[in-house]
Amino acid sequence: MKMLKSTLAIVTAAAVLGISGFAQAGATLDAVQKKGFVQCGVSDGLPGFSVPDSTGKIVGIDADYCRAVAAAVFGDATKVKFSQLNAKERFTALQSGEIDILSRNTTMTSSRDSGMGLKFPGFITYYDGIGFLVNNKLGVKSAKELDGATICIQAGTTTELNVSDYFRGNNLKYTPITFDTSDESAKSLESGRCDVLTSDKSQLFAQRSKLASPKDYVVLPETISKEPLGPVVRNGDDEWLAIVRWTGYAMLNAEEAGITSKNVEAEAKGTKNPDVARLLGTDGEYGKDLKVKKDWVVQIVKQVGNYGEVFEKNLGKSTPLEIDRGLNALWNNGGIQYAPPVR
């Protein structure tokens, strides 16, 4: 009997602490509702994704994703607080419970999704790939001309391994210089300390927009990896994971249906389309499955926008980044963004 009690105590302790050593996810939704806001981990300053504006407000597609989650949970997109994290800090902050969701241009990989006590909900905020940014005066037109180059890389990212693989595979040599933040990497390129800055292509466009003379720099045509960027939560809490996942799918479904921040309330009241009625909560009880209100999608789109609106506002042609939708267009418009239905 004493041995049985001892075994039960060990099992109980493991359940509380998490066998992996990471904080156990538990009832994240309950905790979020109790404190009254979503704590969101974002980058330490990446234009288009998450960066403070002139008033100090964090803006960008990753920040807006967290606002959309808050709109789904509370009906209020302002009920979110942000923690700015560099690449080395981001996973520890989520594992420890310091943040509720990581929305920080983070690549989904098998090891991150299965070996770190974390889980990617599966919604991809931005389909990306690693590329190279160079000064025009370097005179190169292709990454295969970078033999012997000095390359700035942000530490703690998938970029380090991918660049190593690419150069080894093409029988090229390079000298890496690693930095803790993307801003440090960009400044080193600008100062001439390195010949090349490498990162996700979206990040290269973002960093180029911050340089003193952006037009002096060009992103080379090669894309050397697959970098599906998306939100991350702690493993072991399917309830919270489902809310984070379906927030993204709701934004995609809204765009596909032509539902925007401007017409969503009118559509919710007068739509004759059964798919739209289910999406906007005027038919069925689909919000109940997620433990949110019937109008959760209405609140997301009304307060934050559909996926296309959020993309164009933060990354599109009207912004300094001038990024094409490309792979991030809807599946029926030349891209691969595709959402399961709300029904």
Buried (B, 14 or more C-beta within 10 A) or exposed (E): EEEEEEEEEEEEEEEEEBEBEBBBBBEBBEBBBEEEBBBBBBBBBBBBBBBBEEEEEBBBBBBBBBBBBBBBBBBBBEBBBBBBBBBEBBBEBBBEBBBBBBBBBBBBBEEBBEEBBBBBBBBBBBBBBBBBBBBEEBEBEEBBEBEEBBBBBBBBBBBBEBBEEBBEEEEBEBEBBBBBBBBBBBBBBBEEEBBBBBBBBBBBBBBBBBBEEEEEBBBBEBBBBBBBBBBBBBBBBEBBBBBBBBBBBBBBBBBBBEBBBEEBBEBBEEBEBEBBBBBBBBBBEBBEEBBBBBBBBBBBBBBBBBBBBBBBBBBBEEBEBEBEBEBBBBEEEEBEBEBEEBE
